[in-house]
Amino acid sequence: MSDTFERACAVADVPDEGVIATEVGGVEVAVVKSEGQYFAVRDECSHAQIQLSEGDVGQCEIECWLHGSRFDLRTGAPTSLPAYDPVPVYPVRVDGEDLLVDVKNPLNQAS
């Protein structure tokens, strides 16, 4: 099985309790650091097709700035309305000073 992780950004690019937008393998991804852990989700709210990377981060959740939908960064599940559908969550790996993301093998079944 080939390695499908690709470089998303530098570790130093992602602030504590923060997020950056990037593209990995043609997929728009929000790379997040929350509670000392790194996460990657599709950079699009499942409710209003707004970039999640423009929202707030805290307690392993990211909030869509437009309507306030929140998503669990570990599972992609919405934790508040108006969103009902999860967002895709991707595996993240630290490789030296880089963060690698695997967009070909999401951790959840979101579309």
Secondary structure, DSSP 8 states (H G I E B T S, - for coil): -----EEEEEGGGS-TTEEEEEEETTEEEEEEEETTEEEEEESS-TTT---GGGS-EETTEEE-TTT--EEETTT--B-STT--S---EE-EEEETTEEEE-TTS-SS---
